[in-house]
Amino acid sequence: MSAITKLSQSMAIVAALTSVADFAGAALLAPGGVVGLAGTTVAVAPELAGTVQDDPLRPFEIRDAGDNLLLSGNFQDRVSRSDDLETLVFSPRLRDTVSTIGAAPIEIIAMTITGYGGYTTDVEFRTDGLGDVGPNLASRSADGEGLRFQYTTSPIVAPAESYFNSILTNATAFAPIGTATIHARIGSTGPVFSTTLQGINVPVPEPTSSVLVLGALGLAAAVRRR
């Protein structure tokens, strides 16, 4: 495929994402931006419907300064390919939350994911799927790398779970090379503790033809060695 064709496709995808933001009530989040979130559904935003590409659970624990366990759960790291746009939708959510017996109430107040630099991000949360609580705000770092979902209006308190957050991108490939940091607070005014997970699914560039050729040659060599 020529560079001109690839550029044309990229421009078409960006235009489609902008159209989605205009007509489906979605929030196109630019680097340095902040947007309010209200939730959406596939009926309102059909471009979010697609085929799941990966859906691992990544366990997490949040501990205090004395290494006492406060909260545990799973980070669901879903990636789907949009049926309409053929680009990727990243849908992280927090589930299976359990507070330590006897611990003060623990509130999950934010989730930050890094690895989105250079990609268009159209964000909302899905109210037509699993979960109980959605974020009220989303923000993006100035360099575009980090996305932060804030649960300040309705914190996640175990055993509650978050809705799927939907991050519609112009990416067509992904890899588990990002990070996710989960922030939790003791009570409504107490200290905040966090934990960071490695190996989170995020967008990556499509392999170039030369990389694909080298990969194929390497595979052929490995087969011959057997």
C-alpha positions as CSV (number, residue, x, y, z in Angstrom):
1,M,0.0,0.0,0.0
2,S,1.4,3.4,-0.9
3,A,2.2,6.2,1.6
4,I,-0.5,8.4,-0.1
5,T,-3.1,5.7,0.3
6,K,-2.2,5.2,4.0
7,L,-2.4,9.0,4.5
8,S,-5.8,9.1,2.9
9,Q,-7.1,6.3,5.0
10,S,-5.7,8.0,8.2
11,M,-7.4,11.3,7.2
12,A,-10.7,9.4,6.6
13,I,-10.5,7.8,10.0
14,V,-9.8,11.1,11.8
15,A,-12.8,12.7,9.9
16,A,-15.0,9.8,10.9
17,L,-13.9,10.1,14.6
18,T,-14.7,13.8,14.5
19,S,-18.1,13.1,13.0
20,V,-18.7,10.6,15.8
21,A,-17.9,13.2,18.4
22,D,-20.2,15.7,16.7
23,F,-23.3,13.5,16.3
24,A,-23.1,10.8,18.9
25,G,-22.4,12.9,22.0
26,A,-18.9,11.4,22.3
27,A,-15.9,13.3,23.6
28,L,-12.9,13.8,21.3
29,L,-10.1,14.3,23.8
30,A,-7.1,16.2,22.6
31,P,-3.7,16.4,24.4
32,G,-4.0,18.7,27.4
33,G,-7.8,18.5,27.3
34,V,-10.5,17.8,29.9
35,V,-14.0,16.6,29.1
36,G,-17.1,15.7,31.1
37,L,-18.5,12.2,30.6
38,A,-22.2,11.2,30.9
39,G,-22.2,7.6,29.4
40,T,-23.3,6.2,26.1
41,T,-24.6,3.0,24.4
42,V,-24.1,1.2,21.2
43,A,-27.5,2.3,20.1
44,V,-26.4,5.9,20.3
45,A,-22.8,5.3,19.2
46,P,-22.8,2.2,16.9
47,E,-19.1,2.7,16.0
48,L,-18.3,1.3,19.5
49,A,-19.7,-2.2,18.5
50,G,-17.1,-4.6,17.3
51,T,-15.2,-7.9,17.7
52,V,-13.2,-8.5,20.8
53,Q,-9.4,-8.9,20.0
54,D,-8.1,-9.4,23.5
55,D,-9.7,-9.5,27.0
56,P,-7.3,-10.4,29.8
57,L,-7.8,-9.8,33.5
58,R,-4.9,-8.2,35.3
59,P,-5.0,-8.6,39.1
60,F,-4.1,-5.5,41.2
61,E,-3.7,-4.7,44.9
62,I,-3.6,-1.4,46.7
63,R,-1.6,-1.2,49.9
64,D,-0.9,1.6,52.4
65,A,2.4,3.0,53.4
66,G,2.9,0.1,55.9
67,D,2.3,-2.5,53.1
68,N,-1.1,-3.4,54.6
69,L,-3.6,-4.6,51.9
70,L,-6.5,-2.1,51.5
71,L,-8.2,-3.3,48.3
72,S,-7.8,-5.9,45.5
73,G,-9.5,-6.5,42.2
74,N,-9.0,-7.1,38.5
75,F,-8.2,-4.7,35.7
76,Q,-10.1,-5.9,32.6
77,D,-8.0,-5.0,29.6
78,R,-10.4,-5.4,26.6
79,V,-9.6,-4.4,23.1
80,S,-12.2,-4.5,20.2
81,R,-12.1,-3.7,16.6
82,S,-14.9,-1.3,15.5
83,D,-17.2,-2.9,12.9
84,D,-17.9,0.5,11.4
85,L,-14.5,2.1,11.4
86,E,-12.2,-1.0,11.5
87,T,-10.1,0.8,14.2
88,L,-9.4,-0.2,17.8
89,V,-11.6,0.5,20.8
90,F,-9.8,0.1,24.2
91,S,-12.3,-0.7,27.0
92,P,-10.6,-0.9,30.4
93,R,-12.7,-1.4,33.5
94,L,-12.2,-2.3,37.2
95,R,-14.0,-5.4,38.5
96,D,-14.0,-8.0,41.3
97,T,-13.2,-5.4,43.9
98,V,-12.7,-6.5,47.5
99,S,-11.9,-4.4,50.5
100,T,-9.9,-5.8,53.4
101,I,-12.2,-6.7,56.3
102,G,-11.8,-4.1,59.1
103,A,-10.1,-1.5,56.9
104,A,-11.6,2.0,56.6
105,P,-13.8,2.5,53.5
106,I,-11.6,2.6,50.4
107,E,-12.8,4.7,47.4
108,I,-11.2,4.3,43.9
109,I,-11.2,7.9,42.6
110,A,-9.1,7.7,39.4
111,M,-7.5,5.5,36.8
112,T,-4.6,6.6,34.6
113,I,-3.4,4.8,31.5
114,T,-0.3,5.7,29.5
115,G,0.6,4.8,25.9
116,Y,-1.7,6.9,23.7
117,G,0.7,9.5,22.4
118,G,0.2,10.2,18.7
119,Y,-3.3,8.7,18.5
120,T,-6.8,10.2,18.3
121,T,-8.8,9.3,21.4
122,D,-12.6,9.6,21.6
123,V,-13.7,8.8,25.1
124,E,-16.9,7.8,27.0
125,F,-18.1,5.0,29.2
126,R,-20.7,2.4,28.3
127,T,-23.9,2.2,30.3
128,D,-25.2,-0.8,28.3
129,G,-22.6,-3.2,29.6
130,L,-21.4,-4.7,32.9
131,G,-20.6,-2.4,35.8
132,D,-22.1,0.0,38.3
133,V,-20.1,3.3,38.3
134,G,-18.9,5.6,35.5
135,P,-16.3,8.4,35.6
136,N,-17.4,12.0,35.6
137,L,-14.3,13.4,33.9
138,A,-11.6,12.4,31.5
139,S,-8.4,14.3,30.9
140,R,-5.3,13.9,28.7
141,S,-1.7,14.8,29.5
142,A,-0.1,17.6,27.4
143,D,2.1,15.2,25.5
144,G,-1.0,13.0,24.7
145,E,0.5,9.9,26.4
146,G,-1.7,9.7,29.5
147,L,-5.5,9.3,29.8
148,R,-7.0,9.8,33.3
149,F,-10.6,8.8,34.2
150,Q,-11.8,10.6,37.4
151,Y,-14.4,9.0,39.6
152,T,-14.7,12.0,42.0
153,T,-18.5,12.4,41.8
154,S,-19.2,8.7,42.3
155,P,-16.1,6.8,43.7
156,I,-15.9,3.0,43.2
157,V,-16.4,1.4,46.6
158,A,-16.1,-2.4,46.8
159,P,-17.9,-4.6,45.8
160,A,-19.0,-2.1,43.1
161,E,-17.3,-2.3,39.6
162,S,-16.8,0.3,37.0
163,Y,-18.5,0.4,33.6
164,F,-16.4,-0.3,30.5
165,N,-14.6,2.9,29.5
166,S,-14.5,3.3,25.7
167,I,-11.5,4.8,24.1
168,L,-12.1,4.9,20.3
169,T,-8.9,5.5,18.5
170,N,-7.5,5.7,14.9
171,A,-5.1,2.9,15.7
172,T,-5.3,-0.5,13.9
173,A,-2.7,-2.4,16.0
174,F,-2.0,-2.8,19.7
175,A,0.5,-4.3,22.1
176,P,0.7,-4.8,25.9
177,I,3.3,-2.1,26.5
178,G,1.3,0.5,28.4
179,T,0.8,1.1,32.1
180,A,-2.3,1.6,34.3
181,T,-2.3,3.3,37.7
182,I,-5.3,2.9,40.0
183,H,-5.7,5.6,42.7
184,A,-7.7,5.0,45.9
185,R,-8.5,7.1,48.9
186,I,-9.2,6.2,52.5
187,G,-12.6,7.7,53.1
188,S,-13.7,10.9,51.5
189,T,-10.8,13.0,52.8
190,G,-8.0,10.6,53.7
191,P,-4.7,9.8,52.1
192,V,-4.5,8.5,48.5
193,F,-2.6,5.3,47.7
194,S,-2.0,3.9,44.2
195,T,-0.7,0.9,42.3
196,T,0.7,0.7,38.8
197,L,0.2,-2.3,36.4
198,Q,2.6,-2.9,33.6
199,G,1.8,-4.6,30.3
200,I,-1.5,-2.8,29.5
201,N,-2.9,-2.9,26.0
202,V,-2.3,0.4,24.1
203,P,-2.1,1.5,20.5
204,V,1.0,0.8,18.4
205,P,1.9,1.5,14.8
206,E,1.2,-1.1,12.2
207,P,4.3,-3.1,11.3
208,T,6.1,-1.8,8.2
209,S,6.5,-4.1,5.2
210,S,10.3,-4.4,5.9
211,V,9.5,-5.6,9.5
212,L,7.0,-8.1,8.2
213,V,9.6,-9.5,5.7
214,L,12.3,-9.7,8.3
215,G,9.9,-11.5,10.7
216,A,8.9,-14.0,8.0
217,L,12.6,-14.6,7.2
218,G,13.3,-15.2,10.9
219,L,10.4,-17.6,11.2
220,A,11.6,-19.5,8.1
221,A,15.1,-19.8,9.5
222,A,13.8,-21.0,12.8
223,V,11.7,-23.7,11.0
224,R,14.8,-24.8,9.0
225,R,16.9,-25.1,12.2
226,R,14.3,-27.5,13.6
